[in-house]
Amino acid sequence: MSELEVLKAENNRYYAFVNLALILAAVTGIELVLVYLPFPTTLIFTVLISLSLFKFVGVVAWFMHLIYDKLILTMAFGTGMIIAFGTYTALLFLLGGDMVAPQEIPGR
């Protein structure tokens, strides 16, 4: 493989990283705007969780180079995400909206 071909391959790899970083920045912007829009809370949380999963997969797959690693490492990170998602969902049900943000503060 000539030096020029090596440089082209390396350059293409960095384009992929830059493109993914720009996509992740755009998704983060969507998340920030979504919080301030007048949509139902359930819809907002569902979209935020979906976008977070998308960002997790992008970061883990590309920036942590799991695309090129063995399947067991990909499964390890996936297991961590499943545990985190389960914990988040359980806390969401345990601490419902009425307990976290009451409509009126008692005693006032």
Distance bins in CASP14 RR format, pairs under 12 A and 6 or more apart:
PFRMAT RR
TARGET T0000
AUTHOR 0000-0000-0000
RMODE 2
METHOD distances of the structure
MODEL  1
1 7 0 0 0 0 0 1 0 0 0 0 0
1 8 0 0 0 0 0 1 0 0 0 0 0
1 9 0 0 0 0 1 0 0 0 0 0 0
1 10 0 0 0 0 0 1 0 0 0 0 0
2 8 0 0 0 0 1 0 0 0 0 0 0
2 9 0 0 0 0 0 1 0 0 0 0 0
3 9 0 0 0 0 0 1 0 0 0 0 0
3 10 0 0 0 0 0 1 0 0 0 0 0
4 10 0 0 0 0 0 1 0 0 0 0 0
4 11 0 0 0 0 0 1 0 0 0 0 0
5 11 0 0 0 0 0 1 0 0 0 0 0
5 12 0 0 0 0 0 1 0 0 0 0 0
6 12 0 0 0 0 0 1 0 0 0 0 0
6 13 0 0 0 0 0 1 0 0 0 0 0
7 13 0 0 0 0 0 1 0 0 0 0 0
7 14 0 0 0 0 0 1 0 0 0 0 0
8 14 0 0 0 0 0 1 0 0 0 0 0
8 15 0 0 0 0 0 1 0 0 0 0 0
9 15 0 0 0 0 0 1 0 0 0 0 0
9 16 0 0 0 0 0 1 0 0 0 0 0
10 16 0 0 0 0 0 1 0 0 0 0 0
10 17 0 0 0 0 0 1 0 0 0 0 0
11 17 0 0 0 0 0 1 0 0 0 0 0
11 18 0 0 0 0 0 1 0 0 0 0 0
12 18 0 0 0 0 0 1 0 0 0 0 0
12 19 0 0 0 0 0 1 0 0 0 0 0
13 19 0 0 0 0 0 1 0 0 0 0 0
13 20 0 0 0 0 0 1 0 0 0 0 0
13 62 0 0 0 0 1 0 0 0 0 0 0
13 65 0 0 0 0 0 1 0 0 0 0 0
13 67 0 0 0 0 0 1 0 0 0 0 0
13 68 0 0 0 0 0 1 0 0 0 0 0
14 20 0 0 0 0 0 1 0 0 0 0 0
14 21 0 0 0 0 0 1 0 0 0 0 0
14 62 0 0 0 0 0 1 0 0 0 0 0
15 21 0 0 0 0 0 1 0 0 0 0 0
15 22 0 0 0 0 0 1 0 0 0 0 0
15 62 0 0 0 0 0 1 0 0 0 0 0
16 22 0 0 0 0 0 1 0 0 0 0 0
16 23 0 0 0 0 0 1 0 0 0 0 0
16 58 0 0 0 0 0 1 0 0 0 0 0
16 61 0 0 0 0 0 1 0 0 0 0 0
16 62 1 0 0 1 0 0 0 0 0 0 0
16 63 0 0 0 0 0 1 0 0 0 0 0
16 65 0 0 0 0 0 1 0 0 0 0 0
16 67 0 0 0 0 1 0 0 0 0 0 0
17 23 0 0 0 0 0 1 0 0 0 0 0
17 24 0 0 0 0 0 1 0 0 0 0 0
17 58 0 0 0 0 0 1 0 0 0 0 0
17 59 0 0 0 0 0 1 0 0 0 0 0
17 61 0 0 0 0 0 1 0 0 0 0 0
17 62 1 0 0 1 0 0 0 0 0 0 0
17 63 1 0 0 1 0 0 0 0 0 0 0
17 64 0 0 0 0 0 1 0 0 0 0 0
17 65 0 0 0 0 0 1 0 0 0 0 0
17 67 0 0 0 0 0 1 0 0 0 0 0
18 24 0 0 0 0 0 1 0 0 0 0 0
18 25 0 0 0 0 0 1 0 0 0 0 0
18 62 0 0 0 0 0 1 0 0 0 0 0
18 63 0 0 0 0 0 1 0 0 0 0 0
19 25 0 0 0 0 0 1 0 0 0 0 0
19 26 0 0 0 0 0 1 0 0 0 0 0
19 58 0 0 0 0 0 1 0 0 0 0 0
19 62 0 0 0 0 1 0 0 0 0 0 0
20 26 0 0 0 0 0 1 0 0 0 0 0
20 27 0 0 0 0 0 1 0 0 0 0 0
20 54 0 0 0 0 0 1 0 0 0 0 0
20 55 0 0 0 0 1 0 0 0 0 0 0
20 57 0 0 0 0 0 1 0 0 0 0 0
20 58 1 0 0 1 0 0 0 0 0 0 0
20 59 0 0 0 0 1 0 0 0 0 0 0
20 60 0 0 0 0 0 1 0 0 0 0 0
20 61 0 0 0 0 1 0 0 0 0 0 0
20 62 1 0 1 0 0 0 0 0 0 0 0
20 63 1 0 0 1 0 0 0 0 0 0 0
20 64 0 0 0 0 0 1 0 0 0 0 0
20 67 0 0 0 0 0 1 0 0 0 0 0
21 27 0 0 0 0 0 1 0 0 0 0 0
21 28 0 0 0 0 0 1 0 0 0 0 0
21 55 0 0 0 0 0 1 0 0 0 0 0
21 58 0 0 0 0 0 1 0 0 0 0 0
21 59 0 0 0 0 1 0 0 0 0 0 0
21 62 0 0 0 0 1 0 0 0 0 0 0
21 63 0 0 0 0 1 0 0 0 0 0 0
22 28 0 0 0 0 0 1 0 0 0 0 0
22 29 0 0 0 0 0 1 0 0 0 0 0
23 29 0 0 0 0 0 1 0 0 0 0 0
23 30 0 0 0 0 0 1 0 0 0 0 0
23 51 0 0 0 0 0 1 0 0 0 0 0
23 54 0 0 0 0 1 0 0 0 0 0 0
23 55 0 0 0 0 1 0 0 0 0 0 0
23 57 0 0 0 0 0 1 0 0 0 0 0
23 58 0 0 0 0 1 0 0 0 0 0 0
23 59 0 0 0 0 0 1 0 0 0 0 0
23 62 0 0 0 0 0 1 0 0 0 0 0
24 30 0 0 0 0 0 1 0 0 0 0 0
24 31 0 0 0 0 0 1 0 0 0 0 0
24 51 0 0 0 0 1 0 0 0 0 0 0
24 52 0 0 0 0 0 1 0 0 0 0 0
24 54 0 0 0 0 1 0 0 0 0 0 0
24 55 1 0 1 0 0 0 0 0 0 0 0
24 56 0 0 0 0 0 1 0 0 0 0 0
24 57 0 0 0 0 0 1 0 0 0 0 0
24 58 1 0 0 1 0 0 0 0 0 0 0
24 59 1 0 0 1 0 0 0 0 0 0 0
24 60 0 0 0 0 0 1 0 0 0 0 0
24 61 0 0 0 0 0 1 0 0 0 0 0
24 62 0 0 0 0 1 0 0 0 0 0 0
24 63 0 0 0 0 1 0 0 0 0 0 0
25 31 0 0 0 0 0 1 0 0 0 0 0
25 32 0 0 0 0 0 1 0 0 0 0 0
25 55 0 0 0 0 0 1 0 0 0 0 0
26 32 0 0 0 0 0 1 0 0 0 0 0
26 33 0 0 0 0 0 1 0 0 0 0 0
26 51 0 0 0 0 0 1 0 0 0 0 0
26 54 0 0 0 0 0 1 0 0 0 0 0
26 55 0 0 0 0 0 1 0 0 0 0 0
27 33 0 0 0 0 0 1 0 0 0 0 0
27 34 0 0 0 0 0 1 0 0 0 0 0
27 47 0 0 0 0 0 1 0 0 0 0 0
27 48 0 0 0 0 0 1 0 0 0 0 0
27 50 0 0 0 0 0 1 0 0 0 0 0
27 51 1 0 1 0 0 0 0 0 0 0 0
27 52 0 0 0 0 1 0 0 0 0 0 0
27 53 0 0 0 0 0 1 0 0 0 0 0
27 54 1 0 0 1 0 0 0 0 0 0 0
27 55 1 0 1 0 0 0 0 0 0 0 0
27 56 0 0 0 0 0 1 0 0 0 0 0
27 57 0 0 0 0 0 1 0 0 0 0 0
27 58 0 0 0 0 1 0 0 0 0 0 0
27 59 0 0 0 0 0 1 0 0 0 0 0
28 34 0 0 0 0 0 1 0 0 0 0 0
28 35 0 0 0 0 0 1 0 0 0 0 0
28 48 0 0 0 0 0 1 0 0 0 0 0
28 51 0 0 0 0 1 0 0 0 0 0 0
28 52 0 0 0 0 0 1 0 0 0 0 0
28 54 0 0 0 0 0 1 0 0 0 0 0
28 55 1 0 0 1 0 0 0 0 0 0 0
28 59 0 0 0 0 0 1 0 0 0 0 0
29 35 0 0 0 0 0 1 0 0 0 0 0
29 36 0 0 0 0 0 1 0 0 0 0 0
29 48 0 0 0 0 0 1 0 0 0 0 0
29 51 0 0 0 0 1 0 0 0 0 0 0
29 55 0 0 0 0 0 1 0 0 0 0 0
30 36 0 0 0 0 0 1 0 0 0 0 0
30 37 0 0 0 0 0 1 0 0 0 0 0
30 44 0 0 0 0 0 1 0 0 0 0 0
30 47 0 0 0 0 1 0 0 0 0 0 0
30 48 0 0 0 0 1 0 0 0 0 0 0
30 50 0 0 0 0 0 1 0 0 0 0 0
30 51 1 0 0 1 0 0 0 0 0 0 0
30 52 0 0 0 0 0 1 0 0 0 0 0
30 54 0 0 0 0 0 1 0 0 0 0 0
30 55 0 0 0 0 0 1 0 0 0 0 0
31 37 0 0 0 0 0 1 0 0 0 0 0
31 44 0 0 0 0 1 0 0 0 0 0 0
31 45 0 0 0 0 0 1 0 0 0 0 0
31 47 0 0 0 0 1 0 0 0 0 0 0
31 48 1 0 1 0 0 0 0 0 0 0 0
31 49 0 0 0 0 0 1 0 0 0 0 0
31 50 0 0 0 0 0 1 0 0 0 0 0
31 51 1 0 1 0 0 0 0 0 0 0 0
31 52 1 0 0 1 0 0 0 0 0 0 0
31 54 0 0 0 0 0 1 0 0 0 0 0
31 55 0 0 0 0 1 0 0 0 0 0 0
32 44 0 0 0 0 0 1 0 0 0 0 0
32 48 0 0 0 0 0 1 0 0 0 0 0
32 51 0 0 0 0 0 1 0 0 0 0 0
33 39 0 0 0 0 0 1 0 0 0 0 0
33 44 0 0 0 0 0 1 0 0 0 0 0
33 47 0 0 0 0 0 1 0 0 0 0 0
33 48 0 0 0 0 0 1 0 0 0 0 0
33 51 0 0 0 0 0 1 0 0 0 0 0
34 40 0 0 0 0 0 1 0 0 0 0 0
34 41 0 0 0 0 0 1 0 0 0 0 0
34 43 0 0 0 0 1 0 0 0 0 0 0
34 44 1 0 1 0 0 0 0 0 0 0 0
34 45 0 0 0 0 0 1 0 0 0 0 0
34 46 0 0 0 0 0 1 0 0 0 0 0
34 47 1 0 0 1 0 0 0 0 0 0 0
34 48 1 0 0 1 0 0 0 0 0 0 0
34 49 0 0 0 0 0 1 0 0 0 0 0
34 50 0 0 0 0 0 1 0 0 0 0 0
34 51 0 0 0 0 1 0 0 0 0 0 0
34 52 0 0 0 0 0 1 0 0 0 0 0
35 41 0 0 0 0 0 1 0 0 0 0 0
35 43 0 0 0 0 0 1 0 0 0 0 0
35 44 1 0 0 1 0 0 0 0 0 0 0
35 45 0 0 0 0 0 1 0 0 0 0 0
35 47 0 0 0 0 0 1 0 0 0 0 0
35 48 1 0 0 1 0 0 0 0 0 0 0
35 51 0 0 0 0 0 1 0 0 0 0 0
36 44 0 0 0 0 1 0 0 0 0 0 0
37 43 0 0 0 0 1 0 0 0 0 0 0
37 44 1 0 0 1 0 0 0 0 0 0 0
37 47 0 0 0 0 0 1 0 0 0 0 0
37 48 0 0 0 0 0 1 0 0 0 0 0
38 44 0 0 0 0 1 0 0 0 0 0 0
39 45 0 0 0 0 0 1 0 0 0 0 0
39 46 0 0 0 0 0 1 0 0 0 0 0
39 47 0 0 0 0 1 0 0 0 0 0 0
39 48 0 0 0 0 0 1 0 0 0 0 0
40 46 0 0 0 0 1 0 0 0 0 0 0
40 47 0 0 0 0 0 1 0 0 0 0 0
41 47 0 0 0 0 0 1 0 0 0 0 0
41 48 0 0 0 0 0 1 0 0 0 0 0
41 92 0 0 0 0 0 1 0 0 0 0 0
41 96 0 0 0 0 0 1 0 0 0 0 0
41 97 0 0 0 0 1 0 0 0 0 0 0
41 100 0 0 0 0 0 1 0 0 0 0 0
41 101 0 0 0 0 0 1 0 0 0 0 0
42 48 0 0 0 0 0 1 0 0 0 0 0
42 49 0 0 0 0 0 1 0 0 0 0 0
42 92 0 0 0 0 0 1 0 0 0 0 0
42 96 0 0 0 0 0 1 0 0 0 0 0
42 97 0 0 0 0 0 1 0 0 0 0 0
43 49 0 0 0 0 0 1 0 0 0 0 0
43 50 0 0 0 0 0 1 0 0 0 0 0
44 50 0 0 0 0 0 1 0 0 0 0 0
44 51 0 0 0 0 0 1 0 0 0 0 0
45 51 0 0 0 0 0 1 0 0 0 0 0
45 52 0 0 0 0 0 1 0 0 0 0 0
45 88 0 0 0 0 1 0 0 0 0 0 0
45 89 0 0 0 0 0 1 0 0 0 0 0
45 92 1 0 0 1 0 0 0 0 0 0 0
45 93 0 0 0 0 0 1 0 0 0 0 0
45 96 0 0 0 0 0 1 0 0 0 0 0
45 97 0 0 0 0 0 1 0 0 0 0 0
46 52 0 0 0 0 0 1 0 0 0 0 0
46 53 0 0 0 0 0 1 0 0 0 0 0
46 89 0 0 0 0 0 1 0 0 0 0 0
46 92 0 0 0 0 0 1 0 0 0 0 0
47 53 0 0 0 0 0 1 0 0 0 0 0
47 54 0 0 0 0 0 1 0 0 0 0 0
48 54 0 0 0 0 0 1 0 0 0 0 0
48 55 0 0 0 0 0 1 0 0 0 0 0
48 88 0 0 0 0 0 1 0 0 0 0 0
48 92 0 0 0 0 0 1 0 0 0 0 0
49 55 0 0 0 0 0 1 0 0 0 0 0
49 56 0 0 0 0 0 1 0 0 0 0 0
49 81 0 0 0 0 0 1 0 0 0 0 0
49 84 0 0 0 0 0 1 0 0 0 0 0
49 85 1 0 0 1 0 0 0 0 0 0 0
49 86 0 0 0 0 0 1 0 0 0 0 0
49 88 1 0 0 1 0 0 0 0 0 0 0
49 89 0 0 0 0 1 0 0 0 0 0 0
49 92 0 0 0 0 1 0 0 0 0 0 0
50 56 0 0 0 0 0 1 0 0 0 0 0
50 57 0 0 0 0 0 1 0 0 0 0 0
50 85 0 0 0 0 0 1 0 0 0 0 0
51 57 0 0 0 0 0 1 0 0 0 0 0
51 58 0 0 0 0 0 1 0 0 0 0 0
52 58 0 0 0 0 0 1 0 0 0 0 0
52 59 0 0 0 0 0 1 0 0 0 0 0
52 81 0 0 0 0 1 0 0 0 0 0 0
52 84 0 0 0 0 1 0 0 0 0 0 0
52 85 0 0 0 0 1 0 0 0 0 0 0
52 88 0 0 0 0 1 0 0 0 0 0 0
53 59 0 0 0 0 0 1 0 0 0 0 0
53 60 0 0 0 0 0 1 0 0 0 0 0
53 78 0 0 0 0 0 1 0 0 0 0 0
53 81 1 0 0 1 0 0 0 0 0 0 0
53 82 0 0 0 0 0 1 0 0 0 0 0
53 84 0 0 0 0 0 1 0 0 0 0 0
53 85 1 0 0 1 0 0 0 0 0 0 0
53 88 0 0 0 0 0 1 0 0 0 0 0
54 60 0 0 0 0 0 1 0 0 0 0 0
54 61 0 0 0 0 0 1 0 0 0 0 0
54 81 0 0 0 0 0 1 0 0 0 0 0
55 61 0 0 0 0 0 1 0 0 0 0 0
55 62 0 0 0 0 0 1 0 0 0 0 0
55 63 0 0 0 0 0 1 0 0 0 0 0
55 81 0 0 0 0 0 1 0 0 0 0 0
56 62 0 0 0 0 0 1 0 0 0 0 0
56 63 0 0 0 0 0 1 0 0 0 0 0
56 64 0 0 0 0 0 1 0 0 0 0 0
56 66 0 0 0 0 0 1 0 0 0 0 0
56 77 0 0 0 0 1 0 0 0 0 0 0
56 78 0 0 0 0 1 0 0 0 0 0 0
56 80 0 0 0 0 1 0 0 0 0 0 0
56 81 1 0 1 0 0 0 0 0 0 0 0
56 82 0 0 0 0 0 1 0 0 0 0 0
56 84 0 0 0 0 1 0 0 0 0 0 0
56 85 0 0 0 0 1 0 0 0 0 0 0
57 63 0 0 0 0 0 1 0 0 0 0 0
57 64 0 0 0 0 0 1 0 0 0 0 0
57 66 0 0 0 0 1 0 0 0 0 0 0
57 67 0 0 0 0 0 1 0 0 0 0 0
57 74 0 0 0 0 0 1 0 0 0 0 0
57 77 0 0 0 0 1 0 0 0 0 0 0
57 78 0 0 0 0 1 0 0 0 0 0 0
57 81 0 0 0 0 1 0 0 0 0 0 0
58 64 0 0 0 0 1 0 0 0 0 0 0
58 65 0 0 0 0 0 1 0 0 0 0 0
58 66 0 0 0 0 1 0 0 0 0 0 0
58 67 0 0 0 0 1 0 0 0 0 0 0
58 74 0 0 0 0 0 1 0 0 0 0 0
58 77 0 0 0 0 0 1 0 0 0 0 0
58 81 0 0 0 0 0 1 0 0 0 0 0
59 65 0 0 0 0 0 1 0 0 0 0 0
59 66 0 0 0 0 1 0 0 0 0 0 0
59 67 0 0 0 0 0 1 0 0 0 0 0
59 77 0 0 0 0 1 0 0 0 0 0 0
59 81 0 0 0 0 0 1 0 0 0 0 0
60 66 1 0 1 0 0 0 0 0 0 0 0
60 67 0 0 0 0 1 0 0 0 0 0 0
60 69 0 0 0 0 0 1 0 0 0 0 0
60 73 0 0 0 0 1 0 0 0 0 0 0
60 74 1 0 0 1 0 0 0 0 0 0 0
60 75 0 0 0 0 0 1 0 0 0 0 0
60 76 0 0 0 0 1 0 0 0 0 0 0
60 77 1 0 1 0 0 0 0 0 0 0 0
60 78 1 0 0 1 0 0 0 0 0 0 0
60 79 0 0 0 0 0 1 0 0 0 0 0
60 80 0 0 0 0 1 0 0 0 0 0 0
60 81 1 0 0 1 0 0 0 0 0 0 0
61 67 1 0 1 0 0 0 0 0 0 0 0
61 68 0 0 0 0 1 0 0 0 0 0 0
61 69 0 0 0 0 1 0 0 0 0 0 0
61 73 0 0 0 0 0 1 0 0 0 0 0
61 74 0 0 0 0 1 0 0 0 0 0 0
61 77 0 0 0 0 1 0 0 0 0 0 0
61 78 0 0 0 0 0 1 0 0 0 0 0
61 81 0 0 0 0 0 1 0 0 0 0 0
62 68 0 0 0 0 1 0 0 0 0 0 0
62 69 0 0 0 0 0 1 0 0 0 0 0
63 77 0 0 0 0 0 1 0 0 0 0 0
64 73 0 0 0 0 1 0 0 0 0 0 0
64 74 0 0 0 0 1 0 0 0 0 0 0
64 76 0 0 0 0 0 1 0 0 0 0 0
64 77 1 0 0 1 0 0 0 0 0 0 0
64 78 0 0 0 0 0 1 0 0 0 0 0
65 73 0 0 0 0 1 0 0 0 0 0 0
65 74 0 0 0 0 0 1 0 0 0 0 0
65 77 0 0 0 0 0 1 0 0 0 0 0
66 72 0 0 0 0 0 1 0 0 0 0 0
66 73 1 0 1 0 0 0 0 0 0 0 0
66 74 1 0 1 0 0 0 0 0 0 0 0
66 75 0 0 0 0 1 0 0 0 0 0 0
66 76 0 0 0 0 1 0 0 0 0 0 0
66 77 1 0 0 1 0 0 0 0 0 0 0
66 78 0 0 0 0 1 0 0 0 0 0 0
66 81 0 0 0 0 0 1 0 0 0 0 0
67 73 0 0 0 0 0 1 0 0 0 0 0
67 74 0 0 0 0 1 0 0 0 0 0 0
67 77 0 0 0 0 0 1 0 0 0 0 0
68 74 0 0 0 0 0 1 0 0 0 0 0
69 75 0 0 0 0 0 1 0 0 0 0 0
69 76 0 0 0 0 1 0 0 0 0 0 0
69 77 0 0 0 0 1 0 0 0 0 0 0
70 76 0 0 0 0 1 0 0 0 0 0 0
70 77 0 0 0 0 0 1 0 0 0 0 0
71 77 0 0 0 0 0 1 0 0 0 0 0
71 78 0 0 0 0 0 1 0 0 0 0 0
72 78 0 0 0 0 0 1 0 0 0 0 0
72 79 0 0 0 0 0 1 0 0 0 0 0
73 79 0 0 0 0 0 1 0 0 0 0 0
73 80 0 0 0 0 0 1 0 0 0 0 0
74 80 0 0 0 0 0 1 0 0 0 0 0
74 81 0 0 0 0 0 1 0 0 0 0 0
75 81 0 0 0 0 0 1 0 0 0 0 0
75 82 0 0 0 0 0 1 0 0 0 0 0
76 82 0 0 0 0 0 1 0 0 0 0 0
76 83 0 0 0 0 0 1 0 0 0 0 0
77 83 0 0 0 0 0 1 0 0 0 0 0
77 84 0 0 0 0 0 1 0 0 0 0 0
78 84 0 0 0 0 1 0 0 0 0 0 0
78 85 0 0 0 0 1 0 0 0 0 0 0
79 85 0 0 0 0 0 1 0 0 0 0 0
79 86 0 0 0 0 0 1 0 0 0 0 0
80 86 0 0 0 0 1 0 0 0 0 0 0
80 87 0 0 0 0 1 0 0 0 0 0 0
80 88 0 0 0 0 0 1 0 0 0 0 0
81 87 0 0 0 0 0 1 0 0 0 0 0
81 88 0 0 0 0 0 1 0 0 0 0 0
82 88 0 0 0 0 0 1 0 0 0 0 0
82 89 0 0 0 0 0 1 0 0 0 0 0
83 89 0 0 0 0 0 1 0 0 0 0 0
83 90 0 0 0 0 0 1 0 0 0 0 0
84 90 0 0 0 0 0 1 0 0 0 0 0
84 91 0 0 0 0 0 1 0 0 0 0 0
85 91 0 0 0 0 0 1 0 0 0 0 0
85 92 0 0 0 0 0 1 0 0 0 0 0
86 92 0 0 0 0 1 0 0 0 0 0 0
86 93 0 0 0 0 0 1 0 0 0 0 0
86 94 0 0 0 0 0 1 0 0 0 0 0
87 93 0 0 0 0 0 1 0 0 0 0 0
87 94 0 0 0 0 0 1 0 0 0 0 0
88 94 0 0 0 0 0 1 0 0 0 0 0
88 95 0 0 0 0 0 1 0 0 0 0 0
89 95 0 0 0 0 0 1 0 0 0 0 0
89 96 0 0 0 0 0 1 0 0 0 0 0
90 96 0 0 0 0 0 1 0 0 0 0 0
91 97 0 0 0 0 0 1 0 0 0 0 0
91 99 0 0 0 0 0 1 0 0 0 0 0
91 100 0 0 0 0 1 0 0 0 0 0 0
92 99 0 0 0 0 0 1 0 0 0 0 0
92 100 0 0 0 0 1 0 0 0 0 0 0
93 99 0 0 0 0 0 1 0 0 0 0 0
93 100 0 0 0 0 0 1 0 0 0 0 0
94 100 0 0 0 0 0 1 0 0 0 0 0
95 101 0 0 0 0 1 0 0 0 0 0 0
95 102 0 0 0 0 0 1 0 0 0 0 0
96 102 0 0 0 0 0 1 0 0 0 0 0
97 103 0 0 0 0 1 0 0 0 0 0 0
98 104 0 0 0 0 0 1 0 0 0 0 0
102 108 0 0 0 0 0 1 0 0 0 0 0
END
